[in-house]
Amino acid sequence: MKLILTQEVTGLGAPGDIVEVKDGYGRNFLIPRGFGIRWTKGGGRTVDSIKAARSSREVRDADHAKQIKSTLESTTFNLPVRAGEGGRLFGAVTVGDIAEVLTAAGAPVDKRKIIVGNPIKSLGTHQVTVKVADEVDATVNLNVVAS
């Protein structure tokens, strides 16, 4: 089955790519979750619009990626959360929370590009990785504080 990907699928492709997958994988997983649409002859316009939207969100070039990396690594971001006694959090810090803090600080980052090694469940300084571009990863210092 041929599909046009509408979102990035790890190990398969990026938005706008035309991929060949097994029928069951496409019909039961990718299409219902909105990761892809069926390929048609008239799908060329769809592919063009998806790729145009993707290019507007992506980093322009390697120099721009390095500039974003230096901005992210030079700053320590404060993330206020609800915490109980002993510094334990009510729940864990999510990648959505981290993305909100980075965006509010002037470094817009997609939450799908944030990699948290172990779940953050305590106050203090933690490090997370942000995938700025294909070969450029930034290590962000995150200071989790009680609100």
C-alpha positions as CSV (number, residue, x, y, z in Angstrom):
1,M,0.0,0.0,0.0
2,K,1.3,3.4,-0.9
3,L,0.9,6.2,1.6
4,I,1.7,9.9,1.9
5,L,3.0,10.6,5.4
6,T,1.5,13.6,7.1
7,Q,3.7,13.3,10.3
8,E,7.1,12.1,11.0
9,V,7.2,8.3,11.7
10,T,10.4,7.0,13.2
11,G,12.1,4.5,10.9
12,L,9.7,5.2,8.0
13,G,10.0,8.8,6.9
14,A,9.2,12.5,7.2
15,P,6.0,14.4,6.4
16,G,5.4,14.6,2.6
17,D,7.3,11.3,1.9
18,I,5.6,8.7,-0.3
19,V,6.2,5.3,1.3
20,E,5.3,1.7,0.6
21,V,4.0,-0.2,3.7
22,K,2.2,-3.5,4.3
23,D,-1.5,-3.2,4.0
24,G,-2.3,-4.0,7.7
25,Y,0.2,-1.5,9.0
26,G,-1.2,1.3,6.9
27,R,-4.9,0.4,7.3
28,N,-4.8,-0.4,11.0
29,F,-2.1,2.0,12.4
30,L,-0.9,4.8,10.2
31,I,-4.2,6.0,8.6
32,P,-6.4,5.8,11.8
33,R,-3.9,7.8,13.8
34,G,-3.5,10.4,11.2
35,F,0.2,9.6,10.3
36,G,-0.6,9.0,6.7
37,I,-3.2,9.3,3.9
38,R,-3.7,7.0,0.9
39,W,-1.6,7.9,-2.1
40,T,-3.5,8.9,-5.2
41,K,-2.5,10.3,-8.6
42,G,-3.8,13.7,-7.5
43,G,-1.8,13.6,-4.3
44,G,1.0,15.6,-5.8
45,R,-0.6,18.8,-4.6
46,T,-1.0,17.4,-1.1
47,V,2.7,16.4,-1.0
48,D,3.7,19.9,-2.1
49,S,1.7,21.6,0.6
50,I,3.0,19.2,3.3
51,K,6.6,19.7,2.2
52,A,6.1,23.5,2.1
53,A,4.7,23.5,5.7
54,R,7.5,21.3,6.8
55,S,10.2,23.5,5.3
56,S,8.7,26.6,7.0
57,R,9.0,24.9,10.4
58,E,12.5,23.4,9.8
59,V,15.8,25.0,10.5
60,R,17.1,26.9,7.5
61,D,20.6,25.6,7.4
62,A,23.5,24.3,9.5
63,D,24.6,27.8,10.7
64,H,21.0,28.5,11.9
65,A,20.9,25.2,13.7
66,K,24.2,25.9,15.5
67,Q,22.9,29.4,16.5
68,I,19.8,27.8,18.0
69,K,22.0,25.2,19.8
70,S,24.2,27.9,21.3
71,T,21.1,29.8,22.5
72,L,19.6,26.7,24.1
73,E,22.8,25.6,25.8
74,S,23.8,29.1,27.1
75,T,20.7,29.5,29.2
76,T,19.3,27.6,32.2
77,F,15.5,27.4,31.9
78,N,13.3,27.5,35.1
79,L,10.3,25.2,35.1
80,P,7.9,25.8,38.0
81,V,5.9,22.6,39.0
82,R,3.8,21.5,41.9
83,A,5.9,19.6,44.5
84,G,5.4,18.0,47.8
85,E,7.6,17.5,50.8
86,G,11.1,16.4,50.2
87,G,11.2,17.8,46.6
88,R,9.1,15.0,45.0
89,L,6.8,16.1,42.2
90,F,3.1,15.4,41.8
91,G,3.6,13.4,38.6
92,A,6.4,13.9,36.3
93,V,7.6,16.7,34.0
94,T,6.4,16.1,30.5
95,V,8.0,17.0,27.2
96,G,5.0,19.3,26.6
97,D,5.9,21.2,29.8
98,I,9.5,21.6,28.7
99,A,8.4,22.7,25.2
100,E,6.2,25.4,26.7
101,V,9.0,26.8,28.8
102,L,11.4,26.8,25.9
103,T,8.9,28.5,23.6
104,A,8.0,31.1,26.3
105,A,11.7,31.9,26.6
106,G,12.0,32.6,22.9
107,A,13.4,29.3,21.6
108,P,10.4,27.6,19.9
109,V,10.9,23.8,20.0
110,D,8.6,21.1,18.8
111,K,7.9,18.7,21.7
112,R,8.6,15.7,19.5
113,K,12.2,16.9,19.2
114,I,12.8,16.8,23.0
115,I,14.4,13.6,24.5
116,V,14.2,13.0,28.2
117,G,16.4,10.1,29.3
118,N,14.8,9.3,32.7
119,P,11.5,10.7,33.8
120,I,12.0,14.0,35.8
121,K,10.3,13.4,39.1
122,S,12.3,15.6,41.5
123,L,13.3,19.2,42.0
124,G,16.7,20.4,40.9
125,T,18.8,20.8,37.8
126,H,18.2,18.2,35.0
127,Q,19.6,17.9,31.5
128,V,17.4,17.1,28.4
129,T,18.4,16.8,24.8
130,V,16.8,18.8,22.0
131,K,17.2,17.5,18.4
132,V,17.6,20.9,16.6
133,A,18.5,19.3,13.2
134,D,19.5,15.9,11.9
135,E,23.2,16.2,13.1
136,V,22.8,18.9,15.7
137,D,21.7,18.0,19.3
138,A,21.6,20.6,22.1
139,T,21.9,19.7,25.8
140,V,19.5,22.0,27.7
141,N,19.9,22.7,31.4
142,L,16.5,22.6,33.1
143,N,16.0,23.9,36.6
144,V,12.8,22.4,38.1
145,V,11.6,24.6,40.9
146,A,8.5,24.4,43.2
147,S,5.7,26.8,42.2
